[in-house]
Amino acid sequence: MCLANVRQRLGRSALTFICIAVVVAFFASSMIYQSFVAQSMASADVHVQAVLERAGVFVNDADAMVRQRDQRIWLMTLSAVLCLVSITNTILMSVTERIREIGTLKCLGALDVFVVRLFLIENAFIGALASALGALAGCFLAIAQFGAVFEFDLLSWALCVGAVPPGAIKAIALGTGLALMASLYPTYVASRMRPVDAMRVEV
């Protein structure tokens, strides 16, 4: 039933999918890039240190690192809030389009728990799939950004293994969590509809 709903409202689902994927790509690229930089700063290689200083990254400047970290946290928080609002709005519009469908389900005996489960499964599926795609895009973006700012020669296999999987997993978990959080209020609205009122509405 959830897959059928996604197919029937492909435009709404695609909008939610793209929004989550873009935000997760930003999260993943930011976290992986910073992990690349942090691991490079910890290296004792003279060439690596020279490349970092030439790019404007000074290992001993703690204040600059704190400012960069605060800016990164602020940007990621702002992106998460914007994503949350846009997804919530999209899901609310989807609920409005499905008022008569929800009323029909309730008239046939569907409980509030069933309606909640229906919306949560649908949005968790979209969120997980979009987050996986966004994390994959974020990995490539982080590698491209690091190579453009520093050197691609600094990207060793050990550096990628130590940075890419943790950053991608965190980004996927964050994107899926955002999708579920955004669906809570619309799901509550859908589950609280009275069958008579829902069937009376002309959409």
Backbone as a printed PyTorch tensor [residue, N CA C, xyz], in Angstrom:
tensor([[[  0.8270,  -1.2030,   0.0000],
         [  0.0000,   0.0000,   0.0000],
         [  0.8700,   1.2660,   0.0000]],

        [[  1.9460,   1.2300,   0.7620],
         [  2.8520,   2.3870,   0.8050],
         [  3.5050,   2.6220,  -0.5610]],

        [[  3.9310,   1.5370,  -1.2150],
         [  4.5440,   1.6680,  -2.5390],
         [  3.5340,   2.1900,  -3.5550]],

        [[  2.2920,   1.7510,  -3.4400],
         [  1.2540,   2.2420,  -4.3440],
         [  1.0130,   3.7300,  -4.1380]],

        [[  1.0230,   4.1690,  -2.8810],
         [  0.8420,   5.5900,  -2.5950],
         [  1.9850,   6.4300,  -3.1540]],

        [[  3.2070,   5.8970,  -3.0600],
         [  4.3610,   6.6290,  -3.6000],
         [  4.2490,   6.7550,  -5.1140]],

        [[  3.8210,   5.6760,  -5.7850],
         [  3.6770,   5.7130,  -7.2460],
         [  2.5720,   6.6760,  -7.6720]],

        [[  1.4720,   6.6790,  -6.9430],
         [  0.3420,   7.5320,  -7.3150],
         [  0.6630,   9.0110,  -7.1250]],

        [[  1.4970,   9.3250,  -6.1560],
         [  1.8610,  10.7160,  -5.8890],
         [  3.3630,  10.8870,  -6.0900]],

        [[  3.7900,  10.5670,  -7.2900],
         [  5.2200,  10.5560,  -7.5940],
         [  5.8310,  11.9490,  -7.4820]],

        [[  5.0670,  12.9890,  -7.8330],
         [  5.5890,  14.3520,  -7.7580],
         [  5.9090,  14.7620,  -6.3350]],

        [[  4.9680,  14.5180,  -5.4180],
         [  5.2000,  14.8390,  -3.9960],
         [  6.3560,  14.0100,  -3.4400]],

        [[  6.3700,  12.7430,  -3.7700],
         [  7.4310,  11.8700,  -3.2650],
         [  8.7910,  12.3000,  -3.8070]],

        [[  8.8290,  12.6870,  -5.0840],
         [ 10.0880,  13.1340,  -5.6810],
         [ 10.5820,  14.4170,  -5.0260]],

        [[  9.6630,  15.3220,  -4.6830],
         [ 10.0490,  16.5690,  -4.0190],
         [ 10.6710,  16.2880,  -2.6550]],

        [[ 10.0250,  15.4130,  -1.8870],
         [ 10.5750,  15.0190,  -0.5890],
         [ 11.9190,  14.3160,  -0.7600]],

        [[ 12.0010,  13.4330,  -1.7430],
         [ 13.2250,  12.6750,  -2.0130],
         [ 14.3860,  13.6140,  -2.3330]],

        [[ 14.1500,  14.5730,  -3.2270],
         [ 15.2190,  15.4950,  -3.6410],
         [ 15.6680,  16.3590,  -2.4760]],

        [[ 14.7160,  16.8390,  -1.6870],
         [ 15.0460,  17.7030,  -0.5400],
         [ 15.9460,  16.9610,   0.4500]],

        [[ 15.5710,  15.7270,   0.7830],
         [ 16.3740,  14.9460,   1.7240],
         [ 17.7420,  14.6250,   1.1370]],

        [[ 17.7700,  14.2290,  -0.1370],
         [ 19.0330,  13.8450,  -0.7700],
         [ 20.0170,  15.0100,  -0.8120]],

        [[ 19.5230,  16.2140,  -1.1190],
         [ 20.4040,  17.3880,  -1.1870],
         [ 20.9860,  17.7140,   0.1830]],

        [[ 20.1310,  17.7060,   1.1990],
         [ 20.6060,  18.0350,   2.5520],
         [ 21.5860,  16.9800,   3.0590]],

        [[ 21.2840,  15.7070,   2.8190],
         [ 22.1850,  14.6370,   3.2610],
         [ 23.5160,  14.7050,   2.5120]],

        [[ 23.4730,  15.0580,   1.2320],
         [ 24.7230,  15.2190,   0.4730],
         [ 25.5770,  16.3210,   1.0910]],

        [[ 24.9280,  17.4090,   1.5150],
         [ 25.6630,  18.4970,   2.1690],
         [ 26.2450,  18.0370,   3.5020]],

        [[ 25.4210,  17.3160,   4.2970],
         [ 25.9100,  16.7940,   5.5710],
         [ 27.1030,  15.8640,   5.3590]],

        [[ 26.9450,  14.9150,   4.4480],
         [ 27.9970,  13.9180,   4.2290],
         [ 29.2800,  14.5690,   3.7210]],

        [[ 29.1500,  15.4750,   2.7510],
         [ 30.3520,  16.1170,   2.2060],
         [ 31.0600,  16.9480,   3.2640]],

        [[ 30.3050,  17.6560,   4.1030],
         [ 30.9130,  18.4750,   5.1640],
         [ 31.6470,  17.6090,   6.1770]],

        [[ 30.9850,  16.5440,   6.6520],
         [ 31.5930,  15.6910,   7.6750],
         [ 32.8120,  14.9460,   7.1350]],

        [[ 32.6990,  14.4180,   5.9270],
         [ 33.8180,  13.6570,   5.3610],
         [ 34.9950,  14.5830,   5.0450]],

        [[ 34.6970,  15.7540,   4.4970],
         [ 35.7660,  16.7130,   4.1950],
         [ 36.5000,  17.1220,   5.4670]],

        [[ 35.7720,  17.4350,   6.5260],
         [ 36.4030,  17.8150,   7.7860],
         [ 37.1990,  16.6620,   8.3860]],

        [[ 36.7200,  15.4550,   8.1780],
         [ 37.4680,  14.2940,   8.6570],
         [ 38.7660,  14.1320,   7.8730]],

        [[ 38.7090,  14.3760,   6.5550],
         [ 39.9270,  14.3590,   5.7440],
         [ 40.9450,  15.3690,   6.2710]],

        [[ 40.4620,  16.5860,   6.5270],
         [ 41.3460,  17.6540,   6.9960],
         [ 41.9360,  17.3050,   8.3620]],

        [[ 41.0770,  16.7940,   9.2710],
         [ 41.5480,  16.4630,  10.6230],
         [ 42.6050,  15.3660,  10.5880]],

        [[ 42.3820,  14.3460,   9.7690],
         [ 43.3720,  13.2650,   9.6720],
         [ 44.6690,  13.7540,   9.0160]],

        [[ 44.5460,  14.6490,   8.0500],
         [ 45.7540,  15.2050,   7.4180],
         [ 46.5430,  16.0610,   8.3960]],

        [[ 45.8270,  16.8130,   9.2420],
         [ 46.4980,  17.6440,  10.2420],
         [ 47.2440,  16.8070,  11.2650]],

        [[ 46.7280,  15.6030,  11.5190],
         [ 47.3830,  14.7210,  12.4850],
         [ 48.6040,  14.0190,  11.9070]],

        [[ 48.7910,  14.1320,  10.6020],
         [ 49.9310,  13.4740,   9.9570],
         [ 51.2320,  14.2200,  10.2590]],

        [[ 52.2810,  13.4640,  10.4010],
         [ 53.6030,  14.0560,  10.6620],
         [ 54.4060,  14.2480,   9.3840]],

        [[ 53.8010,  13.9220,   8.2390],
         [ 54.4920,  14.0630,   6.9660],
         [ 54.7330,  15.5450,   6.6500]],

        [[ 55.9500,  15.8830,   6.2840],
         [ 56.3130,  17.2780,   6.0160],
         [ 55.5650,  17.8080,   4.7940]],

        [[ 55.4250,  16.9600,   3.7670],
         [ 54.7270,  17.3900,   2.5460],
         [ 53.2610,  17.7020,   2.8370]],

        [[ 52.6390,  16.8630,   3.6480],
         [ 51.2230,  17.0840,   3.9970],
         [ 51.0640,  18.3950,   4.7560]],

        [[ 51.9540,  18.6390,   5.7150],
         [ 51.8840,  19.8730,   6.4940],
         [ 52.1090,  21.1020,   5.6010]],

        [[ 53.0010,  20.9690,   4.6440],
         [ 53.2610,  22.0830,   3.7340],
         [ 52.0460,  22.3780,   2.8560]],

        [[ 51.3910,  21.3290,   2.3860],
         [ 50.1960,  21.5140,   1.5560],
         [ 49.0830,  22.1660,   2.3700]],

        [[ 48.9130,  21.7550,   3.6180],
         [ 47.8790,  22.3370,   4.4780],
         [ 48.1320,  23.8280,   4.7100]],

        [[ 49.3780,  24.1710,   5.0100],
         [ 49.7100,  25.5830,   5.2520],
         [ 49.5560,  26.4140,   3.9840]],

        [[ 49.8920,  25.8250,   2.8440],
         [ 49.7440,  26.5450,   1.5830],
         [ 48.2660,  26.8040,   1.2680]],

        [[ 47.4070,  25.9100,   1.7370],
         [ 45.9670,  26.0710,   1.5090],
         [ 45.3030,  26.9410,   2.5700]],

        [[ 46.0650,  27.4130,   3.5530],
         [ 45.5020,  28.2970,   4.5720],
         [ 45.0190,  27.5900,   5.8120]],

        [[ 45.3560,  26.3230,   5.9730],
         [ 44.9830,  25.5630,   7.1600],
         [ 46.2070,  25.4900,   8.0630]],

        [[ 46.1170,  26.1720,   9.1840],
         [ 47.2490,  26.2240,  10.1060],
         [ 46.9570,  25.3190,  11.2970]],

        [[ 47.8020,  24.3260,  11.4690],
         [ 47.5760,  23.3090,  12.4870],
         [ 47.5780,  23.8980,  13.8890]],

        [[ 48.3940,  24.8970,  14.1350],
         [ 48.5370,  25.4340,  15.4840],
         [ 47.5520,  26.5600,  15.8090]],

        [[ 46.7170,  26.9490,  14.8710],
         [ 45.7600,  28.0310,  15.1010],
         [ 44.4530,  27.4380,  15.6210]],

        [[ 44.3550,  27.3040,  16.9490],
         [ 43.1700,  26.6830,  17.5540],
         [ 41.9350,  27.5520,  17.3900]],

        [[ 42.0900,  28.8730,  17.4740],
         [ 40.9320,  29.7690,  17.3500],
         [ 40.2950,  29.6720,  15.9660]],

        [[ 41.1200,  29.5810,  14.9450],
         [ 40.5890,  29.4620,  13.5830],
         [ 39.8400,  28.1480,  13.4080]],

        [[ 40.3430,  27.0780,  13.9940],
         [ 39.6650,  25.7930,  13.8970],
         [ 38.3180,  25.8140,  14.6120]],

        [[ 38.2710,  26.4970,  15.7660],
         [ 37.0070,  26.6010,  16.5030],
         [ 35.9910,  27.4010,  15.7080]],

        [[ 36.4300,  28.4960,  15.0800],
         [ 35.5140,  29.3100,  14.2630],
         [ 34.9750,  28.5120,  13.0750]],

        [[ 35.8510,  27.7620,  12.4220],
         [ 35.4090,  26.9490,  11.2930],
         [ 34.4140,  25.8750,  11.7410]],

        [[ 34.6730,  25.2900,  12.9080],
         [ 33.7540,  24.2650,  13.4110],
         [ 32.3950,  24.8670,  13.7330]],

        [[ 32.3810,  26.0430,  14.3700],
         [ 31.1140,  26.7040,  14.7060],
         [ 30.3340,  27.0840,  13.4550]],

        [[ 31.0460,  27.5830,  12.4350],
         [ 30.3760,  27.9280,  11.1770],
         [ 29.7780,  26.6950,  10.5170]],

        [[ 30.5210,  25.5930,  10.5740],
         [ 30.0290,  24.3570,   9.9640],
         [ 28.7820,  23.8510,  10.6970]],

        [[ 28.8020,  23.9040,  12.0300],
         [ 27.6390,  23.4620,  12.8140],
         [ 26.4290,  24.3450,  12.5240]],

        [[ 26.6570,  25.6580,  12.4370],
         [ 25.5650,  26.5830,  12.1500],
         [ 24.9470,  26.3020,  10.7810]],

        [[ 25.7800,  26.1020,   9.7630],
         [ 25.2660,  25.8200,   8.4170],
         [ 24.4950,  24.5070,   8.3730]],

        [[ 24.9960,  23.4870,   9.0510],
         [ 24.3240,  22.1940,   9.0500],
         [ 22.9960,  22.2630,   9.8080]],

        [[ 22.9720,  23.0180,  10.9090],
         [ 21.7250,  23.1770,  11.6690],
         [ 20.6860,  23.9160,  10.8490]],

        [[ 21.0980,  24.9910,  10.1960],
         [ 20.1820,  25.7620,   9.3590],
         [ 19.6390,  24.9090,   8.2130]],

        [[ 20.4980,  24.1110,   7.5930],
         [ 20.0620,  23.2320,   6.5100],
         [ 19.0620,  22.1950,   7.0110]],

        [[ 19.3180,  21.6480,   8.2080],
         [ 18.4080,  20.6490,   8.7730],
         [ 17.0380,  21.2510,   9.0550]],

        [[ 17.0050,  22.4800,   9.6000],
         [ 15.7240,  23.1410,   9.9060],
         [ 14.9450,  23.4190,   8.6230]],

        [[ 15.6260,  23.9390,   7.5960],
         [ 14.9590,  24.2130,   6.3240],
         [ 14.4280,  22.9330,   5.6990]],

        [[ 15.2180,  21.8680,   5.7670],
         [ 14.7790,  20.5820,   5.2290],
         [ 13.5590,  20.0710,   5.9950]],

        [[ 13.5850,  20.2100,   7.3190],
         [ 12.4880,  19.7430,   8.1630],
         [ 11.1950,  20.4600,   7.8190]],

        [[ 11.2860,  21.7840,   7.6600],
         [ 10.0930,  22.5790,   7.3480],
         [  9.5410,  22.2190,   5.9690]],

        [[ 10.4130,  22.1100,   4.9810],
         [  9.9400,  21.8270,   3.6210],
         [  9.3390,  20.4280,   3.5180]],

        [[  9.9480,  19.4360,   4.1880],
         [  9.3980,  18.0780,   4.1470],
         [  8.0510,  18.0290,   4.8650]],

        [[  7.9610,  18.6920,   6.0180],
         [  6.6930,  18.7220,   6.7540],
         [  5.5910,  19.3340,   5.8970]],

        [[  5.9030,  20.4270,   5.2160],
         [  4.9270,  21.0810,   4.3530],
         [  4.5000,  20.1640,   3.2060]],

        [[  5.4440,  19.4630,   2.6110],
         [  5.1290,  18.5590,   1.5080],
         [  4.2360,  17.4120,   1.9770]],

        [[  4.5540,  16.8440,   3.1420],
         [  3.7550,  15.7310,   3.6590],
         [  2.3590,  16.2090,   4.0590]],

        [[  2.2570,  17.4260,   4.6110],
         [  0.9380,  17.9820,   4.9430],
         [  0.0860,  18.1400,   3.6840]],

        [[  0.6970,  18.5910,   2.6030],
         [ -0.0330,  18.7030,   1.3430],
         [ -0.4830,  17.3280,   0.8570]],

        [[  0.3580,  16.3240,   1.0560],
         [ -0.0120,  14.9670,   0.6820],
         [ -1.1870,  14.4700,   1.5190]],

        [[ -1.1830,  14.8020,   2.8250],
         [ -2.2950,  14.4210,   3.6990],
         [ -3.5860,  15.0820,   3.2320]],

        [[ -3.5010,  16.3580,   2.8370],
         [ -4.6800,  17.0770,   2.3470],
         [ -5.2530,  16.4080,   1.0970]],

        [[ -4.3670,  15.9460,   0.2150],
         [ -4.8210,  15.2740,  -0.9980],
         [ -5.4570,  13.9170,  -0.7070]],

        [[ -5.1070,  13.3340,   0.4290],
         [ -5.5660,  11.9750,   0.7370],
         [ -6.6370,  11.9390,   1.8150]],

        [[ -7.3360,  13.0680,   2.0060],
         [ -8.3510,  13.1280,   3.0640],
         [ -9.4370,  12.0810,   2.8440]],

        [[ -9.9700,  12.0240,   1.6290],
         [-11.0360,  11.0520,   1.3590],
         [-10.5200,   9.6140,   1.4540]],

        [[ -9.2930,   9.4000,   1.0440],
         [ -8.7050,   8.0610,   1.1630],
         [ -8.5860,   7.6430,   2.6250]],

        [[ -8.1370,   8.5730,   3.4670],
         [ -8.0240,   8.2760,   4.9020],
         [ -9.4020,   8.0170,   5.4890]],

        [[-10.3910,   8.8400,   5.0790],
         [-11.7590,   8.6320,   5.5660],
         [-12.3040,   7.2710,   5.1520]],

        [[-12.0290,   6.8560,   3.9220],
         [-12.4800,   5.5420,   3.4550],
         [-11.8480,   4.4190,   4.2690]],

        [[-10.5420,   4.5420,   4.5330],
         [ -9.8500,   3.5320,   5.3390],
         [-10.4570,   3.4330,   6.7380]],

        [[-10.7750,   4.5860,   7.3240],
         [-11.3400,   4.5760,   8.6720],
         [-12.7560,   4.0040,   8.6760]],

        [[-13.5090,   4.2990,   7.6280],
         [-14.8490,   3.7250,   7.5260],
         [-14.8010,   2.2090,   7.3780]],

        [[-13.7290,   1.7080,   6.7730],
         [-13.5610,   0.2680,   6.6070],
         [-12.9730,  -0.3980,   7.8500]],

        [[-12.7010,   0.3990,   8.8930],
         [-12.2460,  -0.1690,  10.1570],
         [-10.8000,   0.0780,  10.5050]],

        [[-10.1020,   0.8770,   9.7010],
         [ -8.6940,   1.1600,  10.0160],
         [ -8.5920,   1.9970,  11.2800]],

        [[ -7.6960,   1.6160,  12.1670],
         [ -7.4830,   2.3510,  13.4150],
         [ -6.4860,   3.4810,  13.2000]],

        [[ -6.4330,   4.3880,  14.1870],
         [ -5.4760,   5.4990,  14.1100],
         [ -4.0490,   4.9890,  13.9990]],

        [[ -3.7590,   3.8790,  14.7010],
         [ -2.4090,   3.3090,  14.6740],
         [ -2.0350,   2.8630,  13.2650]],

        [[ -3.0100,   2.3170,  12.5410],
         [ -2.7480,   1.8730,  11.1730],
         [ -2.4030,   3.0540,  10.2670]],

        [[ -3.1340,   4.1570,  10.4050],
         [ -2.8640,   5.3550,   9.6050],
         [ -1.4790,   5.9070,   9.9250]],

        [[ -1.1380,   5.9500,  11.2120],
         [  0.1860,   6.4230,  11.6270],
         [  1.2740,   5.5360,  11.0320]],

        [[  1.0840,   4.2270,  11.1350],
         [  2.0740,   3.2860,  10.6200],
         [  2.2310,   3.4380,   9.1030]],

        [[  1.1330,   3.6610,   8.4150],
         [  1.1560,   3.8000,   6.9610],
         [  2.0370,   4.9700,   6.5310]],

        [[  1.8160,   6.1320,   7.1680],
         [  2.5880,   7.3210,   6.8080],
         [  4.0440,   7.1970,   7.2410]],

        [[  4.2910,   6.6280,   8.4130],
         [  5.6640,   6.5140,   8.9040],
         [  6.4920,   5.5680,   8.0380]],

        [[  5.9090,   4.4380,   7.6480],
         [  6.6380,   3.4900,   6.7930],
         [  6.9480,   4.1250,   5.4480]],

        [[  5.9470,   4.8230,   4.8940],
         [  6.1320,   5.4640,   3.5900],
         [  7.2540,   6.4900,   3.6220]],

        [[  7.2540,   7.3470,   4.6460],
         [  8.2660,   8.3990,   4.7240],
         [  9.6240,   7.8670,   5.1720]],

        [[  9.6400,   6.8150,   5.9740],
         [ 10.9190,   6.1980,   6.3440],
         [ 11.5820,   5.5680,   5.1180]],

        [[ 10.7730,   4.9480,   4.2520],
         [ 11.2960,   4.3510,   3.0230],
         [ 11.8970,   5.4300,   2.1140]],

        [[ 11.1470,   6.5090,   1.9080],
         [ 11.6460,   7.6050,   1.0640],
         [ 12.8990,   8.2210,   1.6810]],

        [[ 12.8670,   8.4470,   3.0170],
         [ 13.9980,   9.0660,   3.7000],
         [ 15.2590,   8.2260,   3.6430]],

        [[ 15.1180,   6.9080,   3.8420],
         [ 16.2920,   6.0280,   3.8170],
         [ 16.8970,   5.9580,   2.4130]],

        [[ 16.0390,   5.8400,   1.4040],
         [ 16.5350,   5.7480,   0.0290],
         [ 17.2030,   7.0570,  -0.4070]],

        [[ 16.5540,   8.1860,  -0.0870],
         [ 17.1200,   9.4890,  -0.4390],
         [ 18.4160,   9.7410,   0.3230]],

        [[ 18.4670,   9.3150,   1.5820],
         [ 19.6740,   9.5160,   2.3910],
         [ 20.8460,   8.7050,   1.8470]],

        [[ 20.5640,   7.4770,   1.4030],
         [ 21.6390,   6.6490,   0.8290],
         [ 22.1980,   7.2880,  -0.4410]],

        [[ 21.3080,   7.7790,  -1.2960],
         [ 21.7730,   8.4250,  -2.5250],
         [ 22.5160,   9.7240,  -2.2150]],

        [[ 21.9810,  10.5030,  -1.2590],
         [ 22.6330,  11.7520,  -0.8710],
         [ 23.9940,  11.5260,  -0.2480]],

        [[ 24.1180,  10.4660,   0.5710],
         [ 25.4120,  10.1550,   1.1870],
         [ 26.4390,   9.7540,   0.1310]],

        [[ 25.9940,   8.9990,  -0.8810],
         [ 26.8980,   8.6130,  -1.9600],
         [ 27.3900,   9.8440,  -2.7250]],

        [[ 26.4550,  10.7520,  -3.0280],
         [ 26.8430,  11.9940,  -3.7100],
         [ 27.7660,  12.8310,  -2.8320]],

        [[ 27.4870,  12.8560,  -1.5240],
         [ 28.3150,  13.6170,  -0.5990],
         [ 29.7400,  13.0980,  -0.5230]],

        [[ 29.9140,  11.7840,  -0.6310],
         [ 31.2630,  11.2000,  -0.6280],
         [ 32.0820,  11.7110,  -1.8100]],

        [[ 31.4720,  11.6930,  -2.9960],
         [ 32.1790,  12.1760,  -4.1840],
         [ 32.4570,  13.6780,  -4.0950]],

        [[ 31.4920,  14.4250,  -3.5380],
         [ 31.6910,  15.8730,  -3.3850],
         [ 32.8310,  16.1740,  -2.4230]],

        [[ 32.9010,  15.4110,  -1.3160],
         [ 33.9750,  15.6270,  -0.3390],
         [ 35.3420,  15.3260,  -0.9450]],

        [[ 35.4180,  14.2400,  -1.7100],
         [ 36.6840,  13.8910,  -2.3540],
         [ 37.0950,  14.9560,  -3.3670]],

        [[ 36.1050,  15.4170,  -4.1590],
         [ 36.4030,  16.4520,  -5.1500],
         [ 36.8110,  17.7620,  -4.4760]],

        [[ 36.1410,  18.1200,  -3.3780],
         [ 36.4750,  19.3640,  -2.6760],
         [ 37.8660,  19.2930,  -2.0570]],

        [[ 38.1680,  18.1550,  -1.4370],
         [ 39.4890,  18.0070,  -0.8100],
         [ 40.5870,  18.0490,  -1.8670]],

        [[ 40.3570,  17.3710,  -2.9880],
         [ 41.3530,  17.3740,  -4.0450],
         [ 41.5410,  18.7470,  -4.6710]],

        [[ 40.4450,  19.5210,  -4.7750],
         [ 40.5440,  20.8580,  -5.3620],
         [ 41.2300,  21.8420,  -4.4210]],

        [[ 40.9470,  21.7350,  -3.1210],
         [ 41.5390,  22.6620,  -2.1480],
         [ 42.9800,  22.2840,  -1.8420]],

        [[ 43.2460,  20.9980,  -1.7110],
         [ 44.5950,  20.5370,  -1.3720],
         [ 45.2070,  19.8120,  -2.5900]],

        [[ 45.3890,  18.5210,  -2.4700],
         [ 45.9140,  17.7160,  -3.5730],
         [ 45.2450,  16.3480,  -3.5430]],

        [[ 44.9610,  15.8160,  -4.7220],
         [ 44.3860,  14.4810,  -4.7740],
         [ 45.3970,  13.4310,  -4.3180]],

        [[ 46.6840,  13.7600,  -4.3990],
         [ 47.7170,  12.8120,  -3.9750],
         [ 47.6570,  12.5340,  -2.4760]],

        [[ 47.0670,  13.4520,  -1.7130],
         [ 46.9760,  13.2520,  -0.2670],
         [ 45.8990,  12.2490,   0.1180]],

        [[ 45.0100,  11.9120,  -0.8220],
         [ 43.9090,  10.9960,  -0.5290],
         [ 44.3980,   9.5530,  -0.6420]],

        [[ 44.8380,   9.0310,   0.4600],
         [ 45.2660,   7.6390,   0.4870],
         [ 44.0690,   6.7340,   0.7990]],

        [[ 44.2730,   5.4280,   0.6050],
         [ 43.2110,   4.4640,   0.9030],
         [ 42.8560,   4.4900,   2.3880]],

        [[ 43.8720,   4.5860,   3.2480],
         [ 43.6160,   4.6210,   4.6990],
         [ 42.8220,   5.8660,   5.0860]],

        [[ 43.1130,   6.9910,   4.4400],
         [ 42.4040,   8.2310,   4.7310],
         [ 40.9280,   8.1030,   4.3590]],

        [[ 40.6530,   7.5200,   3.2050],
         [ 39.2640,   7.3550,   2.7590],
         [ 38.5090,   6.3710,   3.6320]],

        [[ 39.1410,   5.2760,   3.9920],
         [ 38.4820,   4.2690,   4.8350],
         [ 38.1670,   4.8410,   6.2150]],

        [[ 39.0640,   5.6720,   6.7270],
         [ 38.8450,   6.2470,   8.0480],
         [ 37.8220,   7.3590,   8.0760]],

        [[ 37.4990,   7.9620,   6.9140],
         [ 36.5980,   9.1150,   6.9030],
         [ 35.2640,   8.8540,   6.2270]],

        [[ 35.2760,   8.1230,   5.1200],
         [ 34.0540,   7.9860,   4.3060],
         [ 32.9580,   7.1700,   4.9950]],

        [[ 33.2190,   5.9190,   5.4430],
         [ 32.1170,   5.1390,   6.0330],
         [ 31.4620,   5.7930,   7.2550]],

        [[ 32.2500,   6.3050,   8.2410],
         [ 31.5810,   6.9400,   9.3880],
         [ 30.7370,   8.1510,   8.9920]],

        [[ 31.2700,   8.9950,   8.1100],
         [ 30.5240,  10.1700,   7.6780],
         [ 29.2670,   9.8100,   6.9200]],

        [[ 29.3530,   8.8020,   6.0440],
         [ 28.1880,   8.3770,   5.2650],
         [ 27.1110,   7.7810,   6.1640]],

        [[ 27.5180,   6.9680,   7.1250],
         [ 26.5440,   6.3420,   8.0370],
         [ 25.8340,   7.3990,   8.8760]],

        [[ 26.5920,   8.3690,   9.3910],
         [ 25.9820,   9.4440,  10.1790],
         [ 25.0070,  10.2550,   9.3310]],

        [[ 25.3850,  10.5430,   8.0970],
         [ 24.5190,  11.3320,   7.2090],
         [ 23.2340,  10.5760,   6.8840]],

        [[ 23.3370,   9.2640,   6.6280],
         [ 22.1500,   8.4580,   6.3330],
         [ 21.2190,   8.4140,   7.5420]],

        [[ 21.7960,   8.2080,   8.7280],
         [ 20.9720,   8.1840,   9.9420],
         [ 20.2990,   9.5350,  10.1700]],

        [[ 21.0320,  10.6100,   9.9150],
         [ 20.4810,  11.9500,  10.1040],
         [ 19.3610,  12.2310,   9.1120]],

        [[ 19.5480,  11.8480,   7.8520],
         [ 18.5200,  12.0840,   6.8490],
         [ 17.2590,  11.2870,   7.1170]],

        [[ 17.4110,  10.0210,   7.4900],
         [ 16.2500,   9.1920,   7.8080],
         [ 15.5250,   9.7320,   9.0420]],

        [[ 16.3010,  10.1680,  10.0280],
         [ 15.6890,  10.7600,  11.2200],
         [ 14.9230,  12.0300,  10.9120]],

        [[ 15.4820,  12.8680,  10.0210],
         [ 14.7760,  14.0850,   9.6150],
         [ 13.4560,  13.7640,   8.9310]],

        [[ 13.4590,  12.7450,   8.0630],
         [ 12.2290,  12.3570,   7.3680],
         [ 11.1680,  11.8820,   8.3550]],

        [[ 11.5890,  11.1040,   9.3490],
         [ 10.6310,  10.6250,  10.3470],
         [ 10.1280,  11.7590,  11.2300]],

        [[ 11.0260,  12.6620,  11.6240],
         [ 10.6060,  13.8080,  12.4410],
         [  9.6240,  14.6950,  11.6830]],

        [[  9.8950,  14.9150,  10.4050],
         [  9.0220,  15.7710,   9.6000],
         [  7.6550,  15.1550,   9.4000]],

        [[  7.5640,  13.8270,   9.4640],
         [  6.2820,  13.1690,   9.2290],
         [  5.4340,  13.0290,  10.4910]],

        [[  5.9750,  13.3930,  11.6550],
         [  5.2380,  13.1960,  12.8990],
         [  3.9660,  14.0360,  12.9560]],

        [[  4.0830,  15.3410,  12.7130],
         [  2.8960,  16.2060,  12.8040],
         [  1.8660,  15.8900,  11.7200]],

        [[  2.2630,  15.7710,  10.4360],
         [  1.2650,  15.3880,   9.4240],
         [  0.5990,  14.0450,   9.7260]],

        [[  1.3790,  13.1060,  10.2640],
         [  0.8150,  11.8070,  10.6090],
         [ -0.2060,  11.9380,  11.7300]],

        [[  0.1020,  12.7920,  12.7050],
         [ -0.8460,  13.0220,  13.8020],
         [ -2.1360,  13.6390,  13.2650]],

        [[ -2.0040,  14.6030,  12.3450],
         [ -3.1860,  15.2390,  11.7450],
         [ -4.0300,  14.2040,  11.0060]],

        [[ -3.3720,  13.3370,  10.2400],
         [ -4.1000,  12.3220,   9.4770],
         [ -4.8100,  11.3250,  10.3850]],

        [[ -4.1390,  10.9220,  11.4700],
         [ -4.7190,   9.9120,  12.3490],
         [ -5.8900,  10.4470,  13.1650]],

        [[ -5.9480,  11.7560,  13.3870],
         [ -7.0100,  12.3450,  14.2110],
         [ -8.2430,  12.7340,  13.4060]],

        [[ -8.2260,  12.5160,  12.1080],
         [ -9.3910,  12.8610,  11.2930],
         [-10.5770,  11.9620,  11.6450]],

        [[-11.7480,  12.5810,  11.7160],
         [-12.9730,  11.8120,  11.9030],
         [-13.4440,  11.3010,  10.5390]],

        [[-13.8190,  10.0510,  10.4580],
         [-14.2170,   9.4890,   9.1570],
         [-15.3330,  10.2780,   8.4700]],

        [[-16.3050,  10.7260,   9.2360],
         [-17.4350,  11.4540,   8.6480],
         [-16.9620,  12.7610,   8.0300]],

        [[-16.1060,  13.4950,   8.7610],
         [-15.5960,  14.7780,   8.2520],
         [-14.7200,  14.5630,   7.0220]],

        [[-13.9020,  13.5100,   7.0400],
         [-13.0150,  13.2340,   5.9190],
         [-13.7970,  12.8820,   4.6570]],

        [[-14.8740,  12.1000,   4.8140],
         [-15.6650,  11.6980,   3.6610],
         [-16.4870,  12.8560,   3.1050]],

        [[-16.7570,  13.8520,   3.9410],
         [-17.5640,  14.9870,   3.5260],
         [-16.7750,  16.0010,   2.6940]],

        [[-15.4490,  15.9820,   2.8380],
         [-14.6090,  16.9790,   2.1910],
         [-14.5130,  16.7040,   0.7000]],

        [[-14.6130,  17.7590,  -0.0860],
         [-14.4120,  17.6480,  -1.5360],
         [-13.0110,  18.1640,  -1.8630]],

        [[-12.1110,  17.3280,  -2.3620],
         [-10.7340,  17.7220,  -2.6730],
         [-10.6030,  17.8970,  -4.1830]]])
